[in-house]
Amino acid sequence: MIRVLLVDDSPIALNILQRLLSLSPDIQVVGTAANGREALALLPALNPDVICTDLHMPVMDGLELTRAVMASRPRPILVVSVSVETGSPNVFRLLEAGAVDVYPKPRAILVADQEKLARELASKIRILAGVHMFRHAGTVPPRPPLSLPPSSPVRIVAIGASTGGPQALREILSHLPIGFPAPVLCVQHIGSDFLSGMIAWLAEASPLPVCKAAQGEVPQAGVVYFAPEDVHLELDGGGRFDLSQAPPCDDHKPSITVTLRAAARYFGAGAVGVLLTGMGRDGAEGMVAIAAAGGVTIAQDEASSVVYGMPKEAVALGAAQHVLPIEQIAPALAALADNRNGVGATPRRKESI
């Protein structure tokens, strides 16, 4: 039985969440709180496996609650919020503070949507209940930067992530240097309501521009592009973005594997694939494609992954040439680009590939 504490100042929202979770026999709501202070007082007695919290609440909001929980009684926190419907990155402050994942708050339950919403929310909670990490940057001993013999220049970097991905992507993108000599394509499994807010939050920390990919656009070196909502991010025969309406792959749309395969087809040995924390196996076959094309593949290690699912699948297939802690992936990409593209080369931030 997964024990859940719900924290929200709206009685209506609490009632809706309780009704949705009551449809899952393996999940028990052990308590509710109207703000963070009430939640902290309940923690010792209730000892929940997962906390679901809103962001905006009186007395103590979700951000303060998350910081307090991480400092004293760490456990998985799911942010259930409508705060990003306007594209605000505020909800991602909670991820920065230690929350694991986000879910859009249901405002009402229509009969047709109830089972779907209940399945989605229960799935998030089951994943979080299995999370046993709360590591912090700097705990992993440093290793020498990744350096490979010069061959094909780095022409594209494709990164995929799921649960725990926003935090991992922020760690990587905040440490890539200005003038990085290749475009960076990202696919993140996240609710469509949250994508714009996540991009704005990541852009605050990244020295590189961060945006959504647009149909027909030519990817530019030194720019980070995200797959838009509900489409696959592919490349056409001219190397331009093709936002595909093809069916889901590995149960996802956008799919990491689809983007990695596209990078492998068009850029061959110049492609670098990176697979980060997440549940499932999306991206593993894409890593196989990049390795087979002569490109470089990097998987996040188990110790720094919130959920060691997708990287583990790539390792099991023999498709991960390098397995690195999250803190070392950006330095590895920078070193690899320098080594293959020439240290001290003129930055190509505005140059088309």
C-alpha positions in Angstrom: 0.0 0.0 0.0 1.4 3.4 -1.0 0.7 6.0 1.6 0.0 9.5 0.2 -0.4 12.9 1.9 -2.3 15.6 0.0 -1.5 19.2 0.6 -3.7 21.9 -1.0 -5.6 24.9 0.4 -8.6 24.2 -1.9 -11.1 21.7 -0.3 -12.5 21.1 -3.8 -9.1 20.1 -5.2 -8.5 17.8 -2.2 -11.8 16.2 -2.8 -11.1 15.6 -6.5 -7.7 14.1 -5.8 -9.1 11.8 -3.1 -11.8 10.6 -5.5 -9.3 9.9 -8.2 -6.9 8.0 -5.9 -9.8 6.0 -4.4 -10.0 4.2 -7.7 -6.5 2.6 -7.1 -6.6 -0.1 -4.5 -2.9 0.0 -3.9 -2.9 3.8 -3.0 -4.2 5.1 0.4 -4.6 8.8 1.2 -3.5 8.8 4.8 -4.1 12.6 5.4 -4.7 16.0 4.0 -3.4 19.4 4.9 -4.3 23.0 3.9 -0.8 24.3 3.8 2.8 23.4 4.3 2.9 24.0 8.0 0.0 21.6 8.6 1.7 19.0 6.4 5.0 19.2 8.3 3.1 18.7 11.6 1.5 15.6 10.2 4.6 14.0 8.8 5.9 12.2 11.9 2.6 10.4 12.6 1.5 9.7 9.0 4.9 8.9 7.5 3.6 9.1 3.9 5.5 7.4 1.0 4.6 10.3 -1.4 3.6 13.9 -0.8 1.4 15.6 -3.4 1.4 19.4 -3.0 0.2 22.5 -4.7 2.5 25.5 -5.1 0.5 28.5 -4.0 -0.9 28.2 -0.4 -1.2 30.5 2.6 0.9 30.3 5.7 3.5 28.0 4.0 3.5 27.4 0.3 4.7 24.4 -1.7 8.2 25.7 -2.2 8.8 26.3 1.5 7.3 22.9 2.3 9.5 21.1 -0.3 12.6 22.8 1.2 11.6 21.8 4.7 10.9 18.2 3.8 14.2 17.8 1.9 16.1 19.2 4.9 14.4 17.1 7.6 12.4 14.1 6.3 13.3 13.6 2.6 10.7 11.7 0.5 9.3 11.9 -3.0 7.2 15.0 -3.7 4.8 15.3 -6.6 3.8 18.9 -7.6 0.0 19.0 -8.5 -0.6 22.5 -9.8 -2.3 24.7 -12.3 0.4 27.3 -11.9 2.1 26.8 -15.3 -1.0 27.0 -17.5 0.1 30.5 -18.4 3.7 29.4 -19.1 5.1 30.4 -15.7 8.2 28.6 -14.6 7.3 29.0 -10.9 6.3 25.4 -10.4 9.8 24.3 -11.4 11.3 26.1 -8.4 9.9 23.1 -6.5 11.8 20.7 -8.7 14.9 22.8 -8.1 14.2 22.5 -4.3 13.9 18.7 -4.5 10.5 17.8 -5.8 10.6 14.9 -8.3 7.8 15.4 -10.8 4.8 17.6 -11.8 1.2 16.9 -12.7 -1.5 19.3 -13.8 -4.2 19.8 -11.2 -7.6 18.6 -12.3 -10.2 21.4 -11.9 -13.2 19.1 -12.2 -14.0 15.5 -13.0 -16.0 14.7 -16.1 -17.3 11.1 -16.2 -15.5 10.5 -19.5 -12.2 11.7 -18.0 -12.2 10.2 -14.6 -10.6 6.9 -15.3 -8.0 8.4 -17.5 -7.0 11.1 -14.9 -7.0 8.4 -12.2 -4.7 6.2 -14.2 -2.3 9.0 -14.9 -2.1 10.3 -11.4 -1.8 6.8 -9.9 1.0 6.0 -12.4 2.9 9.1 -11.3 2.5 8.2 -7.6 3.6 4.5 -8.2 6.8 5.7 -9.9 7.6 8.2 -7.2 6.9 5.6 -4.5 9.9 3.7 -5.8 12.3 6.6 -5.8 14.9 6.2 -3.1 17.4 8.9 -4.1 17.9 12.4 -2.8 21.5 13.0 -3.8 23.0 16.5 -4.3 25.5 17.8 -6.8 29.1 17.5 -5.6 28.7 14.1 -3.9 30.3 12.2 -6.9 34.1 12.0 -7.0 35.4 13.8 -10.1 36.6 11.8 -13.1 38.8 12.8 -16.0 36.7 14.5 -18.8 35.5 12.3 -21.6 38.0 12.5 -24.5 37.9 10.4 -27.6 40.2 10.3 -30.6 39.3 12.9 -33.2 37.0 11.5 -35.9 33.8 13.1 -37.2 33.1 16.5 -35.7 30.2 16.8 -33.3 27.3 18.0 -35.5 24.3 17.3 -33.2 23.6 16.4 -29.6 20.3 14.7 -28.8 19.2 14.3 -25.2 16.2 12.4 -23.9 14.7 12.3 -20.4 11.6 11.4 -18.4 11.0 11.4 -14.6 13.6 13.5 -12.9 14.6 14.9 -16.3 13.9 18.7 -15.8 16.4 18.7 -12.9 19.0 16.7 -14.9 18.5 18.9 -18.0 19.1 22.0 -15.9 22.3 20.6 -14.6 23.5 19.8 -18.2 22.3 23.0 -19.9 23.6 25.3 -17.2 27.1 24.0 -17.8 27.4 24.0 -21.6 29.6 26.8 -22.8 28.6 29.7 -24.9 29.6 28.9 -28.5 28.9 25.2 -28.1 29.6 24.1 -31.7 26.5 22.0 -32.4 22.7 22.2 -31.9 21.2 20.4 -28.9 17.9 18.6 -29.4 15.9 17.6 -26.2 12.9 15.4 -25.7 11.4 15.5 -22.2 8.4 13.4 -21.2 6.2 15.9 -19.5 2.6 17.0 -19.6 1.9 19.5 -22.3 0.7 22.1 -19.8 4.1 22.2 -18.3 6.5 22.3 -21.3 6.6 26.1 -21.8 7.1 26.7 -18.1 9.9 24.2 -18.1 11.6 25.8 -21.1 11.5 29.2 -19.4 12.9 27.8 -16.2 15.8 26.1 -18.1 16.5 29.2 -20.1 17.1 31.1 -16.9 20.1 28.8 -16.1 21.4 28.1 -19.6 24.0 30.3 -21.3 22.6 29.0 -24.6 19.2 30.0 -26.1 16.5 27.5 -25.2 13.3 27.2 -27.3 10.8 24.9 -29.0 11.7 23.5 -32.4 9.6 24.8 -35.3 8.5 23.0 -38.4 11.0 23.5 -41.3 13.6 25.3 -39.1 17.3 24.6 -39.7 18.9 23.7 -36.3 21.6 26.2 -35.4 24.8 25.5 -33.5 24.8 26.7 -29.9 21.0 26.6 -29.6 18.9 24.2 -27.5 15.7 22.9 -29.1 12.8 21.0 -27.4 10.4 18.7 -29.1 7.0 20.5 -29.0 3.9 19.0 -27.4 2.3 15.9 -28.9 4.6 15.6 -32.0 7.8 13.7 -32.8 10.9 15.8 -33.4 12.5 14.5 -36.6 14.7 15.8 -39.4 13.8 15.8 -43.1 16.2 15.1 -46.0 17.6 18.6 -45.9 18.3 18.6 -42.1 15.3 20.7 -41.2 13.0 20.0 -38.3 10.1 17.8 -39.2 7.4 17.8 -36.5 5.8 14.4 -37.3 2.3 13.2 -36.5 3.4 9.6 -36.7 1.9 7.2 -34.1 3.5 7.0 -30.6 6.8 5.0 -30.3 7.4 3.2 -27.0 4.1 4.6 -25.8 5.4 8.2 -26.1 4.8 11.2 -28.5 7.2 12.9 -28.6 9.5 9.9 -28.5 13.2 10.0 -27.6 13.9 7.0 -29.8 12.4 8.7 -32.8 14.6 11.8 -32.4 17.7 9.8 -31.7 17.1 7.7 -34.8 16.6 10.9 -36.9 19.9 12.3 -35.6 21.7 9.0 -36.5 20.2 8.9 -40.0 21.1 12.5 -40.9 24.3 13.1 -39.0 25.8 9.6 -38.7 29.1 9.6 -36.8 28.6 13.3 -36.0 25.6 12.5 -33.7 25.9 12.3 -29.9 23.1 10.7 -28.0 22.5 11.2 -24.2 19.8 9.3 -22.3 18.9 10.5 -18.8 16.8 9.4 -15.9 13.3 8.1 -16.5 10.9 5.2 -16.3 10.5 2.7 -19.2 12.7 2.1 -22.3 12.1 5.0 -24.6 15.4 6.1 -26.1 17.2 2.8 -25.7 16.7 1.7 -29.4 17.6 5.2 -30.4 20.9 4.9 -28.6 21.5 1.7 -30.6 21.0 3.6 -33.8 23.5 6.3 -32.9 26.1 3.8 -31.8 25.6 1.8 -35.0 26.1 5.0 -37.1 29.4 5.6 -35.4 28.3 8.3 -33.1 28.9 8.7 -29.4 26.4 7.5 -26.7 26.2 8.6 -23.0 23.9 7.3 -20.4 23.3 8.8 -16.9 24.5 6.4 -14.2 22.2 4.8 -11.6 23.5 6.7 -8.6 22.5 10.1 -10.0 19.2 9.0 -11.7 15.9 9.6 -10.0 14.6 6.6 -11.9 17.1 4.3 -13.5 14.9 2.9 -16.2 15.7 4.3 -19.6 19.5 4.5 -19.1 19.5 0.9 -17.7 17.7 -0.3 -20.9 20.4 1.3 -23.0 23.2 -0.2 -21.0 21.5 -3.7 -21.2 21.4 -3.4 -25.0 25.1 -2.5 -25.1 24.2 0.9 -26.6 25.7 3.1 -23.9 29.4 3.6 -24.6 29.8 5.9 -21.6 27.9 5.8 -18.3 28.4 9.0 -16.3 27.0 10.8 -13.2 24.8 13.8 -14.2 27.4 16.3 -13.0 30.0 15.0 -15.5 27.8 14.9 -18.6 28.1 18.6 -19.6 31.9 18.6 -19.1 32.1 15.4 -21.2 30.1 17.0 -24.0 32.2 20.1 -23.9 35.4 18.1 -24.0 34.2 15.9 -26.7 33.2 18.9 -28.9 36.5 20.6 -28.3 38.4 17.5 -29.1 36.5 16.7 -32.3 35.8 20.2 -33.5 39.1 21.8 -32.6 39.9 23.6 -29.3 39.8 27.4 -29.8 37.7 27.2 -33.0 35.6 30.2 -33.7 32.2 29.8 -32.0 29.4 29.0 -34.5 26.5 30.2 -32.5 24.6 31.7 -35.4 25.8 29.2 -38.1 23.6 26.8 -39.8 24.7 23.2 -39.8 
